[in-house]
C-alpha cells in the first residue's frame, strides 16, 4: 500500500502515460490479435501475500493488460456504437474517483444529487424533451428500459405486482419493432412477462416499425384477453439507426392506454441538433425516454440519461425506506436510489457537467455534425464503388454496406464473402468494424462516431476495406 | 473542448489538487451544513452555448460543488457502511477512465474479461469460498441479490418464467431475517414475487436469523401450496453486523431444495482474516454469495463481487445474443454481459488487481485488523462510560450504542434523546454517524472502517460524542 506522497508521484506518472497513450492511440491495433485465455494464463493463480510496488503493477499493466485491450477510444474504432470519452470527461472522472462519494441519497452527497437534477434538466433543454419529464442517470440503457417496463407494470396495476406478485390474468404484452435492441428481450424476461409476450412488429423497408401492424396486434391481444402494457419505440436502431415514427406510435399508445418508452440510446444525442428535432415530434405522448451520453456525447461510460413523465410512479416502483436509510430531509429532496434498481450510486453528474460546459452546446453540435458529415462522406465512397452496396439509409453516422462484386449473386455466397471480409479487415488491427444481419443480408457496420475520428482516419479505413475486399479469393 | 496538451496540463493540476484534498480531508466538514436546493439554485438554468475554460469549471467545482459534498473518504466518516477507496484503486480508476473500454464481451476487451476471471478467482482464494464458485463483478449488492433471485426463479422453473411468464400456481416465497437489507425487498418486488411473499424470520437476541423459525415457515408454506424459492442469509447485517448461521440454514435449504443466497455485502471482506473464516462454515451449501470490495476492501465504488455455483443457470437467465453481438469466439470465453442485467460494463477488474497487488493479502489483513481493533477500542469506551450503553455485539467494526443517562428510563424518551444527539453530533461537521432501530430502540451506529481512520480520529470522535451528549438538555 502506498502513502499520499507516493500516490502523488505515481499519479503524475499516470497522467503522463495517459497523455502519451492518447498521443499514440492511432498506432495501437484497435482490436488485439489474441487467442482466448492467453492473458489469463499469464497471470498468477494466487494473489500476492505481500504488497508489490506500484511501478511493477503499472509495468505489467503495460506489458500484459494493454496489448490485450480493444481500444475503444481509438479514432480507428468504427464497430458497434462508440463508447466515446473526451478529455473534460476524463478530468471529471478523476475527481469522481478521488471524492469516492456514494450518492445514494441526498444526505449522502447533496451536491451530487442537486447537480444531477441540474444537468439532467440541461439535457432536457438541449434535446428538446418536454419540461415535465424528470431525469435521472442510470448505468445503461438496458437498465433504463428495464426501469420503464417495471414502472409500466406497476403503474398499470396500481402497484399490485410489487405488492402481491403476478395473478392468473396478468398476461402483459410488450411491443417493439423487429429491429429493437436485445435489451428489450432481457428486460421483458427479468420483469417476469415471458419472452413469448414480447411482440416484435414488422418493419418497413427502411427498418422502421409499421404503426398499422402495431395497432392490429394490440387489438388482437385485447380481443384475446391479454393486456397491452408497453411499446418500446426505437430512435436509432442498433443494426441500422432506423427511427420509429414516434407520433403515430404515441397516438396508438394513448388510444389503448399503453406505456410508451423510447429507446434512443445511441441516436438521442443527435437531438441536440435542431435539424434532427423533427424525429421526436409527438414526444409529449411518451412516458419515458432514454439516451446514453456515454455513447455519442463524449461522456465516459457509464452514463445513461433516463427521463420519465410520472416521477411518482417511478419512485413508487422502487422505493424501500428502511430505518437505517431514513433522514430528516425525507420527501423534500430527490433520493435517486429510489429512482432505479441500485441503492449505491457513483457521482456521475460531474462528468456530464464538465463535458457540457467544456464543449458548450455549439462545440457538441460541431462534433456531431462532423461525425455525420464523415458518414455521408463514406456513403458517397460506397455509392461510387461498383463493388460495394449500401444496405440502409444513413440516418446519422452509421453506414450499413456490403461487398458485392458483380460476379457473385447468390445471397448465401455474398453473406459468406462479407463474413470473411469482416474478419480480414479486423485482423489487420488497423480498423475495427462490426456486423449485423438486415432482412437476411450479412451487413458490415461502420460508425463514424469516435471522439477523435477525422477524415484521414475514414480515408484510411475505406482504403483498407477496399484492399481487403480486393484480396478476397472467391 | 480542450486538446491533448491542455488536458495534460489540467490533469497534472487535478492530481495536485487531489493530493491536497487527501492531505486536508480531515479539515472538511464530513457532512455539509446545507439546506436542500441551495446548490441547485446557484447553478445556471441553461447550459452554456459556447465552451468554457476548464479552469473556470474546476474553480466552480471547488466553490460550489465541493462544499456541498459529504466526504466519504474522510477518516471522520463513521456513518452507514464506508465506501472506502485507496490510492492504488484511485490510480487504476484513472487508467480505466482513460481506456474508456466497454467490457460487455470478451471480444470488446479480452484483457478486461480475463483479468476479471483472474481477480475473482483471487478473491475466492482470499475469502475461502469454494473453488467451484464462479465470480463476476456487479455494480452493487442490490444488483447481485436481484441476480440471485432471478437465477433461482428460472432454475427452479426450468427457465419457464423467462419464457412464458408467471402462471397461476407460481407463488414463490423468499425468506430472510428481520434484519436483512432492504435490497432484498427491492429485488423481490422487481422479480415479480410480490413483497407479501418475502417472509422475514424472527432473529435471536443477537439479531441472527433463527433457523428453527425458518424451517417452520418453509413447511407451512409447502403445506399451503406455496413454493419456497430462496433464502437470503446475511453475513453482517446493516443494522448491527449480525451473521446468520450459514450451515444450519444451508441444511434446511438442501432439505427443501431452496436456493441459498448469502448477502455478505459488508462483512464478506473480513473473510480474508482466518479468524473469521468460521462464519462461512457450510458455505458449500450456498448457491450464490455476494460481498462488496467497494465497501471494506479499499476498492472504489462500484465493485460488487458476486459468486454463483451454477454458472450455466446464471448465464441462461440473462443471455440474449442478437446478430450484432455475435462473435467468432462465442461459447469459448466468458461474455460477462450474459452474467447480469446490463449489457455495457466498465473495466472494474483493474482496480481490484491494483488494490490486491499493492496491499498484498497481508496489507489488507493489517488494515482490517486495525479497523476491528479500533471498534473494540470504542466498545471499551462505551462500556466504561455509565452514560452510554452498548446495544449489540461488536462482531466486526460496527459499534451499536446509545446515550442512556441514569435519570431517563422511558424508551420513547431515550429514543427522542438519541435522535437529537445524532443530529447534534452530525451538525458539528466534525464526524458523521448514522442510526438504526434495533427491536424498537433508536441506535447510534459508528463504523470504524474508513481507509484512513486512525486511533486519533476515534479518540476525537468519542470526545465529540461525549461532549454533545453532555450538552443535551433533558
Interface residues (C-beta under 8 A of the other chain):
Chain A: X1 X2 X3 X4 X6 X7 X8 X10 X11 X12 X14 X15 X16 X18 X19 X21 X22 X23 X31 X32 X34 X36 X37 X39 X40 X43 X45 X46 X47 X48 X49 X50 X51 X52 X54 X56 X57 X58 X61 X64 X65 X66 X67 X68 X69 X70 X71 X72 X73 X80 X83 X84 X85 X86 X87 X88 X89 X90 X91 X93 X94 X95 X97 X98 X99 X100 X101 X102 X106 X107 X108 X109 X110 X111 X112 X114 X115 X117 X118 X121 X122 X125 X126 X139 X140 X141 X142 X143 X146 X150 X153 X161 X162 X163 X164 X165 X166 X167 X168 X170 X171 X172 X181 X182 X183 X185 X186 X189 X190 X191 X192 X193 X194 X195 X196 X197 X238 X239 X294 X300 X301 X302 X317 X318 X320 X321 X322 X323 X324 X325 X328 X329 X332 X333 X341 X342 X343 X344 X346 X350 X353 X354 X356 X357 X358 X359 X360 X361 X362 X363 X367 X423 X434 X435 X436 X437 X445
Chain B: X1 X2 X3 X4 X6 X7 X8 X10 X11 X12 X14 X15 X16 X18 X19 X21 X22 X23 X31 X32 X34 X36 X37 X39 X40 X43 X45 X46 X47 X48 X49 X50 X51 X52 X54 X56 X57 X58 X61 X64 X65 X66 X67 X68 X69 X70 X71 X72 X73 X80 X83 X84 X85 X86 X87 X88 X89 X90 X91 X93 X94 X95 X97 X98 X99 X100 X101 X102 X106 X107 X108 X109 X110 X111 X112 X114 X115 X117 X118 X121 X122 X125 X126 X139 X140 X141 X142 X143 X146 X150 X153 X161 X162 X163 X164 X165 X166 X167 X168 X170 X171 X172 X181 X182 X183 X185 X186 X189 X190 X191 X192 X193 X194 X195 X196 X197 X238 X239 X294 X300 X301 X302 X317 X318 X320 X321 X322 X323 X324 X325 X328 X329 X332 X333 X341 X342 X343 X344 X346 X350 X353 X354 X356 X357 X358 X359 X360 X361 X362 X363 X367 X423 X434 X435 X436 X437 X445
